[in-house]
Amino acid sequence: LKRHVISYNFSLAVMNTHTSGDFERSYVAFVPGFAEEMKRGYATVAELNQDQEYLQLLPQPFTLELAHNIRRRLGGQTFTKDNSTLDNFIRYAGNQRILHIGTHAQVNNVSPGFSRLIFAKDLHNQEMNPGNHLYANTIYQLNLRSQLTVLTACETGKPFYRPGEGMISLAHAFHYAGSESMLTSLWQIDEYASAIIVSAFYNHLAAGMSRAEALREAKLGYLATARGRTLAPVYWAGVILMGDPGPMVIQPPFFSRYRGVIAILFLVLLAGFWWLRKKISKKSA
């Protein structure tokens, strides 16, 4: 890691494919969070037919905080908690420069096409509810054009061999659906450690680094501050980059880009107002 910039690809044939054109937003995130209050709300609505597996999902507070922090920096939109439904994902996930998904994943070792991402239960549409599981087989059929898909969920990049098709994974499904590159995980990742790494990755990416360089620097930064058992590769090495490793042009929101200029203009206006008020007070005296 100290000597080399590392990235991965599915095959030589797709190494030079690039996504071009305009995008609706710079960033969109889907992060249910699975907080206890959110699950209690679902349990109240679904008194008779409760999904016990859903109620036992671990909360993801660091993943939720990360999504909000990145939106403040890059702009865009976040669908969090009860709004992070499968229906909203299918409606709004396509044609985004960065598609960020922070949730739980369940990998199917026998039938990898049934590996899935878990979204929030739709409490407002119980009768027409399309479910809250996004299967790999479904992702292959969607248009999820993006330059980068960030999958902060366990084992989204863990591949399984399917005769006649090769290695199948959730990350491969997103690539097929139109994503130029994927930040994904090879095993069950630690939520706190991965949030630190992904946050630093976004910072380096916004500073102009390539995607592969940004991830390398994020991991090195994590290792510089980690202590004890959190230095073990299981905490940081599982987050990898698949696809195009090159740089991206990320436009932060207007205020973030020009906050220095705005601050100076505000101070000038404040000084002018103070000078004018002082001048009027002298004339009145």
C-alpha positions in Angstrom: 0.0 0.0 0.0 2.9 2.4 0.7 4.6 1.6 -2.5 1.8 1.2 -5.0 -1.6 2.6 -6.0 -3.9 -0.4 -6.3 -7.2 -0.8 -8.1 -9.1 -3.7 -9.7 -11.2 -4.3 -12.8 -13.5 -7.1 -14.1 -11.7 -7.6 -17.4 -9.3 -6.0 -19.8 -12.2 -5.3 -22.2 -13.9 -2.8 -19.8 -10.8 -1.0 -18.6 -11.1 2.0 -20.9 -14.9 2.5 -20.7 -15.9 5.9 -19.5 -19.2 7.5 -18.6 -19.7 10.9 -20.3 -22.4 13.6 -20.4 -24.3 15.5 -17.8 -25.7 14.2 -14.5 -28.8 15.2 -12.6 -26.8 15.7 -9.4 -23.3 15.5 -8.1 -24.3 13.2 -5.3 -27.2 11.1 -4.1 -27.2 8.9 -1.0 -29.5 6.2 0.3 -28.8 5.4 4.0 -31.6 3.8 6.1 -29.5 3.9 9.3 -31.7 1.3 11.0 -32.0 3.4 14.2 -34.0 1.9 17.0 -36.7 4.6 16.7 -37.0 3.9 13.0 -37.5 0.1 13.7 -40.0 0.9 16.5 -42.0 3.0 14.0 -42.2 0.0 11.7 -43.1 -2.4 14.5 -46.0 -0.1 15.4 -47.4 0.0 11.8 -46.8 -3.7 11.1 -48.3 -5.1 14.3 -49.4 -8.4 12.8 -46.8 -9.1 10.1 -43.6 -8.0 11.5 -40.3 -8.8 9.7 -38.2 -9.9 12.7 -35.0 -10.1 10.6 -35.5 -6.4 9.8 -36.0 -5.5 13.4 -32.8 -7.2 14.4 -30.6 -5.2 11.9 -27.8 -3.4 13.7 -28.0 0.5 13.6 -25.5 2.3 11.5 -25.0 5.8 13.0 -21.5 6.4 11.5 -22.8 5.5 8.0 -25.7 8.0 8.5 -23.4 10.8 9.7 -21.0 10.2 6.8 -23.8 10.6 4.2 -24.9 13.9 5.7 -21.4 15.2 5.9 -20.6 14.4 2.3 -23.9 16.0 1.1 -22.9 19.2 2.9 -19.6 19.2 1.1 -20.7 18.1 -2.4 -24.4 19.1 -2.5 -26.9 16.7 -4.0 -29.5 14.8 -2.1 -29.8 12.2 0.7 -32.5 9.8 1.3 -32.1 8.7 4.9 -34.1 6.7 7.6 -37.7 6.1 6.5 -37.1 7.9 3.2 -34.4 5.5 2.1 -36.9 3.1 0.5 -36.5 0.8 -2.5 -39.1 2.8 -4.4 -37.2 6.1 -3.9 -34.0 4.3 -4.9 -35.4 3.0 -8.2 -36.9 6.5 -8.9 -33.9 8.7 -8.1 -30.7 6.6 -8.2 -30.0 6.7 -11.9 -27.9 9.4 -13.7 -26.0 10.6 -10.6 -22.3 11.4 -10.7 -21.8 9.7 -7.3 -24.3 7.1 -6.1 -23.7 6.4 -2.4 -25.4 3.4 -0.7 -24.9 2.8 3.0 -26.8 -0.1 4.3 -26.7 -3.8 5.2 -26.1 -6.4 2.5 -26.8 -10.2 2.5 -24.8 -12.3 0.2 -26.2 -15.6 -1.2 -23.3 -18.0 -1.7 -25.4 -20.6 -3.6 -27.3 -18.2 -5.9 -25.3 -14.9 -6.2 -28.1 -13.3 -8.2 -30.2 -13.3 -5.0 -27.6 -11.4 -3.0 -29.3 -8.2 -1.8 -29.1 -4.8 -0.4 -31.6 -3.9 2.4 -33.6 -0.6 2.3 -36.1 1.0 4.7 -39.6 -0.4 4.9 -42.1 1.9 3.1 -44.5 2.8 6.0 -46.6 5.0 3.8 -47.4 2.5 1.1 -48.0 -0.8 2.7 -50.4 -2.2 0.1 -48.4 -1.1 -2.9 -45.1 -1.8 -1.2 -42.5 -3.2 -3.6 -40.5 -4.7 -0.8 -37.3 -3.4 0.7 -34.7 -5.8 -0.8 -32.7 -4.9 -3.9 -31.5 -8.1 -5.5 -28.4 -8.4 -7.7 -30.6 -9.9 -10.5 -32.8 -6.7 -10.4 -29.7 -4.3 -10.4 -28.6 -5.9 -13.7 -31.9 -4.6 -15.3 -31.7 -1.0 -14.0 -30.1 2.1 -15.5 -27.8 3.3 -12.8 -25.4 5.4 -14.8 -22.8 7.1 -12.6 -19.1 7.8 -12.5 -18.8 6.3 -9.0 -20.9 4.0 -6.8 -20.0 3.8 -3.2 -21.2 0.7 -1.5 -20.6 0.8 2.3 -22.2 -2.5 3.0 -20.6 -5.9 3.8 -19.3 -8.2 1.1 -20.7 -6.2 -1.8 -17.6 -7.0 -3.8 -17.3 -10.6 -2.7 -17.5 -12.6 -6.0 -19.0 -16.0 -6.7 -18.4 -18.0 -9.9 -21.4 -18.7 -12.2 -20.8 -21.1 -15.1 -21.0 -19.3 -18.4 -20.9 -15.8 -16.8 -17.8 -15.7 -14.6 -17.6 -13.9 -11.3 -20.9 -12.4 -10.0 -21.2 -9.9 -7.2 -23.3 -6.9 -6.2 -20.5 -4.6 -7.4 -20.5 -6.4 -10.8 -24.2 -5.8 -11.1 -23.7 -2.0 -10.5 -21.0 -2.0 -13.1 -23.3 -3.7 -15.6 -26.1 -1.3 -14.8 -23.9 1.7 -15.8 -21.5 2.6 -13.0 -18.0 3.5 -14.2 -16.3 2.5 -10.9 -17.3 1.1 -7.5 -16.0 1.5 -4.0 -16.9 -1.8 -2.5 -16.0 -4.3 0.2 -14.7 -7.9 0.0 -15.8 -9.0 3.5 -17.7 -7.9 6.6 -16.3 -4.5 7.2 -16.2 -2.5 10.5 -18.7 0.4 10.3 -16.6 2.9 12.2 -13.3 2.2 10.4 -14.9 2.1 7.0 -16.7 5.5 7.7 -13.3 7.1 8.5 -11.7 5.7 5.3 -14.6 6.6 3.0 -14.8 10.1 4.4 -11.1 10.7 3.8 -11.5 9.1 0.3 -14.2 11.7 -0.6 -11.9 14.5 0.7 -9.0 13.4 -1.4 -11.2 12.9 -4.4 -12.6 16.5 -4.1 -9.0 17.8 -3.8 -8.3 16.4 -7.3 -6.7 13.0 -6.7 -7.6 10.0 -8.8 -10.0 7.5 -7.4 -7.3 5.0 -6.8 -4.9 7.5 -5.2 -7.7 8.9 -3.0 -8.4 5.5 -1.6 -4.7 4.7 -1.0 -4.2 8.0 0.9 -7.4 7.4 2.9 -6.1 4.0 4.0 -2.7 5.4 4.8 -4.3 8.2 6.8 -6.4 5.6 8.7 -3.3 3.5 9.5 -1.4 6.6 10.8 -4.0 7.1 13.5 -5.3 3.6 14.3 -4.2 1.8 17.4 -4.1 -1.8 18.6 -6.2 -4.4 16.9 -7.8 -1.8 14.6 -4.5 -1.8 12.6 -5.2 -5.3 11.4 -6.0 -5.6 7.6 -9.5 -6.9 8.4 -10.4 -3.3 9.4 -9.2 -1.5 6.3 -8.0 -3.7 3.5 -11.4 -5.0 2.5 -12.5 -1.6 1.0 -11.4 -1.7 -2.6 -11.9 0.2 -5.9 -13.3 -1.6 -8.9 -13.4 0.0 -12.4 -12.0 3.3 -13.6 -9.2 4.5 -11.2 -8.9 8.0 -12.8 -9.8 11.4 -11.3 -13.3 12.9 -11.3 -14.5 16.5 -11.6 -16.5 17.2 -8.5 -18.3 20.5 -8.3 -19.2 21.4 -4.6 -22.3 23.5 -4.0 -22.1 27.3 -4.7 -21.5 28.3 -1.0 -18.7 25.8 -0.5 -16.9 26.9 -3.7 -17.1 30.6 -3.0 -17.4 30.8 0.8 -14.1 32.7 1.1 -15.3 35.4 -1.4 -18.7 35.5 0.3 -17.1 35.9 3.7 -15.0 38.8 2.5 -18.0 40.5 0.8 -20.0 40.1 4.0 -17.2 41.8 6.0 -17.0 44.6 3.5 -20.7 45.2 3.7 -20.6 45.0 7.5 -17.8 47.6 7.6 -19.6 49.8 5.2 -22.8 49.7 7.2 -20.9 50.5 10.4 -19.1 53.5 8.7 -22.4 54.8 7.2 -24.1 54.5 10.6 -21.3 56.3 12.3 -21.3 59.1 9.7 -25.1 59.6 10.2 -24.7 59.7 14.0 -22.1 62.5 13.7 -24.3 64.6 11.4 -27.2 64.2 13.8 -25.0 65.5 16.7 
